Amino acid sequence: MKTIDELIQDGVEGKRVFVRADLNVPLDGTTITDDGRIRAVAPTIAKLAAAGAKVIVASHLGRPKGAPDPQFSLAPAATRLGEILGKNVSFAADTVGDSAKATVAALADAEVAVLENLRFNAGETSKDDAERAAFAGRLAALADVYVGDGFGAVHRKHASVFDLPKQLPHYAGDLIATEVGVLKKLTEDVKRPYVVALGGAKVSDKLAVIDELLGKADRLLIGGGMAYTFLKAKGYEVGISLLQEDQIPAVTEYMERAEKNGVDLVLPVDVLVAPEFPDLKTKAPANPTTVDADAIPADQEGLDIGPRTRELYASKLADAATVFWNGPMGVFEHPDYAEGTKAVAQALVASDGFTVVGGGDSAAAVRTLGFDENAFGHISTGGGASLEYLEGKTLPGLAALED
């Protein structure tokens, strides 16, 4: 995989450099609520601009249906990128149309432009190889060189991620180089004890990574909505908690395999319950009750790990040499159910080991709950990409950069 340092060394002044970034940030209307992904890719863009490149930044945002949709416009992200870079950033009102062509043509050396949402074009996400390649060709016409730095999208076989690098000289940006380096520390010559904390809503989203980690991790800590499928598999009542009943056979097999392999698979011993899901807009008091994990009332829903579980998980993380955490322990967006996620984050901060926060909701939780990002070894910009890498899958965006 060639780096942008090699690109700059070869000379990039005056060249049109297409940077596939990940500016897929959460929005409240037009207000960005977490700019972490923009800040993460900004150094790559700044480095290329400083070397005299004409930088064309492209990304997706949300899931528009292959046509323009104002609620998914990248305009707020372009504005925020300009603020972070401390320079004017032009914005094209389309991706490959007249506005994009004119915006790119007007770029002087060291200037930056952002194109409108890539997913406003059906060719970006098409499953038809020819349609994707054709759209990639229109993107390629705007640039001389491709830099892949959108780690959060490298697990997608999309035109700007997979097809476009085949049509231009291609390089890996600094963010992708960092992310891959971190993931190698989690998969090659791992320092032990190696502890993995997994949360989030659905156990089905994590089955493949659990399957892989049962042969690699020393401890697996399970929380979030996915924990209730494990508790149900143990024969416990889980009330109206989130449950994927069809996954119980797989979960049962994993618990048996963990015991056989000597992997310490740890489940909640107590949980916070309430009769209904909290109001995340008003943050009205929820008044939860703490119960043992094997005593959840039939009319109650588990929404966070309890105080004894927080202490248990903190003790299981205390001596870890390597930690990977993906997925909150509860409904952290509500203050009454944030303590479990906060406890795991605090345990990582207190750890002397190499700690990785695996993107997605975990990264959002760290920022929302006020933790110093520098207190962690690494906060990934790609939750899905990180998990698929740990599963041992080939990620299309990385494979395209390695060719």
N, C-alpha and C positions, 0 to 999 in steps of 0.2 A: 504494500500500500504506500504510494508516494505521498509525501506531506506537502503542506503549503510552504514550508521553509525551502523545500527543493524547488517549488514553483517560483518563489521570490528570487531564489539564487539564480535561476535561469533567466530571470528578467520578466517582470509582469507589467511594467509601466506602459500605460496606454492600452492594455488589453482589456477586453470585456470579460469579466469573471463572474460566472453564474454561481451564486452560493445557495445551495438548497439548505435552508435553515429550518428550524422548528419554532415558529412563532405562534404555535397553537396554545394561546394563553386563555385563561378563564375571563369572561367578561360579564359585568353587570350592566346591561345596556351597552354603552360605549366606554364604560370605565373598566380598565384592567384591574382585576383583584389580586393577581399574582404575576409579576413580571420576571420570574426566575428564568424562564426559558430564553427570554430576550437578553437578559444580562449574561446568560451562559454563552451565547453565540456572538455577542458584541465584540469580544477580543479578536476573533478571527476576522470579522468584517473590518475592524479598525486596523489590523495588521496589513491586510490587503490594500486598503485605501492609503495607508501611510507609504506603501511601496509604489504608489502611483497607478493602481488598477482602477478601472471603472467597474464598480461593484454593483451587481444586479442581484438583489435578495428575493428569494421566492419561498413560499411556504403554503401550507393549508391551514385552515382554522375551522374547527367543528366539522359537521357532516352535512354540508349542503348537497343537494341532489343533482349535481352536474350542471347547475345553472346559477346565474347570479342571485344572491340573496343578501340584502343589506345587513341583516343581523349577523352575518358571518364575514363582514368586510374586514380586511387587514389594516384599514386606515388607522385605527387606534394604535396598533402595534407599530406601524411605521412612524407615527408621531413619537411614541415612547422610545423607539430605537434612536431617533434623532436626538432626544434628550440625553440618553445614555452616552452616545458617541460625542455629544457636544458639537454637532454640526447639522446642517440642513440635509434632510433625506427626502428625495423626491418620491412621489407616489403615483403609480400608473393605475388608472381606473379599470384596466382589464389586464389579462395575462399575456396574450399573444396578439391582441388586436392593435388598432391604430394608436391608442394611448400608450401601450407598452412600447411599440416601435418608436414613437416620438420621444418618449421619456428616456429610453436607452440611447437614442441618437443624440440627445441633448447633453448626455453626461460628459463632463470633462474629466481628465485624469484626477484620481483621488476622490471622486464624488460617488455617492451611494444613492441607489433607488430601490424601492420595494415595489414588486408587482402585486396586483390583486390576487386574491385567494385562488390557488391552483385548482381547487375542487369546484370552482365555478365552471370548469370544463369537464365534460363527461369522459374525455380521453385520459384524464389523470388517473382515475381509479378503474378504468375499464378492464374487464377480464379478457377482452379480445386483444391478443398480442399486436395485431396490425394497427388497431385503433390507438393503443397506447404509444406504439412506436411513431405513428404519424403525429400525435400531439407532441411527443418528445422532439421530433424534427422541427416543429414550429418554435419550440423553446430554444433548440440548438441554434437556430438562425439568429437569435438575439445575442449570442455569446461566442467567445473564442476558447474559453476554458471552463471546466466544471469543477466546483469544490463541493464535496458532500460534507455537511456539518449538521444535518438534522437528525441527531441520534434517535429522537423519539419516533421517527418514521422509518428507520432502516429495516424494520421487520415487515414492511409493506412492499408488495411488488407493484409499485405505482410508477407512472411514466417519469416523473421528475427524480425518482429515487433509484429506479432499476434500469430504465431504458435510456435515459438521457446520458449517463456516463459512458455508454457504449458509442455515443455519437460525437463526443468531444474528449480532448485530453483531460484526464481526471485525477483529482488529488483529494486526500482526506484532510478536513479541517482540524484545527487543534482540539475542538470539543470532542469530536469522534475519536481522535487519537487517545485522549484522556479517558473517555468512557471505556474503550476497548482495553486499555491498559489496566483499568480498575477491575473489569470483569475477568481478565486473565488471572488476577490475584485471587479471585473467588473460585477459579476452576483448575488452576495449575499450581502445584506446589503450595497448597494452602497452609497457612500457619494455624495451629490448633491450640486450644479447642475452637472449633468452627461452629458458631451458633446462628441459626436462621430463625427469624421471627416473621411469621406470615399471618396477615389479617385480611381485611376486606370483606366484601359481601358474599361472594359466591365461591364455594369450594371447587366448582367445576373450572373456574379460571386458574386454579392453582394445582390441579391434579398432576399435570405433566411435570411441573417443577418439583412437586413433592416426590414423585416417582424417581426423578433423577437424584434428588438430594438424599434420599434414603440410603444411597450408597456412598455419600460424600460428607454429609454434615454429622456432627457429633450430637447436636441437640436441635430439635424443631419445636418452637413455641407457637401454638396455634391460638389465634384470637379473632375478633371481628365476627361478622355474621356467619362466616364459614365454620366457626367453632361448634355451632349448634348441630350441624350434620354429624360431626364427630361425637358429640355428647349423645345424640339420638342413637348412633351406632353402638354406644356402650349400654343402651337400654334405658337411658334417662328420659324423663318427660321434659320437653322443651317448650311447652305451651304454644304460643302463637309466634315464636321466634322464627327468623328466616331459616328455612330448611329446604334442602335439595334431597328429597327422599330417594330419588333415583341414583344418587351417588353413594348411598349407604354401603352397598357391597364393596365398592372401590375403597372407601374410607376404612372399612373393616379390614380389608386385605392389607392396607398400608400400615395400620396399627399393629397387625400381626407381624408384618415384615420388619417394622421398626424394632420390635422386641427381639426378633430373631437376629437382626443385624447389630444389636447393641446400640441403636440410636435412641436417645432419650426424647420421646415424643410427648410433649407436655401440654395438657389441656387445662382450661380454667377450672379452679376449685370453687370459685364463687362468682356471681354475676349480678349486675344491676338490672332490675326488671321494672316494667311499667305496663299498664293496660293498653297503651297506644304509643305510636311513634311520635316523637316531639315535633313541635312547630319550629322549623329551622329559620323561618323569616322573623318571627317576633322574639324568638328565644325565650318564650314564656317558661317559668319554672316547671319542671317536669315531675319533681318529687319522687324519684325512683326509690325502690326498696332493694336492699341487698339480701340475696338468698344463696344457699349452697348450690353448686352446679347440678346436683342431683335432686334438687327440690324446687324447680321452677314451677310456679302455679300454672295450671292448664289455661288460664285466661290472661296470662302475662307474657310480655315479649322481652327477651334478653337484648340489652342495648349497649353494654360495656362490660369489661372484666371488672371484678370486684377488688376490694383492698387487699385481701389475702393473695389473690392471683397477681396483683401488681408487685407485691413483695416477692412472691415466688419467681416471677419472670425476671425481676431485677437481680435476684440471686443467681439465676441461671445464666445471666449475661455478664456477671461481675468479673469472671476470670477468663472471658473469651479473648482469644488472640485475633479472631476474625469474626465480624458480624455482618450479616446481610438482613435488612429489614424491608419488607414490602407489604403494605396494607395496614390501615389503622386498626386499633383494638376495639373500637366502638364508634358511635356516632359523634366523632370529635367536633363536628360543626356546632353542637349544642354544649354549652358549658357544663351541664349536669352529666354529660357522658364523654367528657374529654380526658378524664383523669387516667384512664388505662393507656391511651395513646401517649399522653404526657409522660407517664411512668416509663414506658419503653424508650421514648426519646431521651429522657433524663439518664437512663441507664447507659445508653450509647454515649452520651456526653461524658459520663463519669468513667467510661471504659478506657483502659490503656491500649486496647487492641485497635485493629484497622476496622473502622466502622463505615458501612455503606448504606445509605438510605436509597431504596430502589425506585425512585421516581413516583409519578402518579399522585395518588391521594396521600401517600406517606410524605412526599416532598412538600405538598401543600399544607399538610398538618404541621410539619416542623416550622414553617413560616407563619402559619396562622396562630400557632400557640406561642410564638415569640422567641423561639430558640435562635441562637447565633449560628448561622450556617457554617461558620468556620470551626465550630466545635465538633463537627463530624468529619470523618476521613474523606467522604465524597457523597454528594447528593446528586443522584442521577437525574437526567432530564427525560428519561424514557422508561416508564414502568413496564409496559408490554414488551419493549425491545430487550430490557434487562432480563425479564423472566424467560423469554424465548432463547436468549443466549445461554442462560443457565440450564435450560432444558437440553442444550446441545444441538439446537436447530441451526441450519444455515440461514442467515439473515440476508435477504436479497440485496439490500442497500450496501452492506459490507462486501458481499461477494462481487458486486459491480465495481467497487473501488479497488478490489484486489486484482482484477483482470489486467 
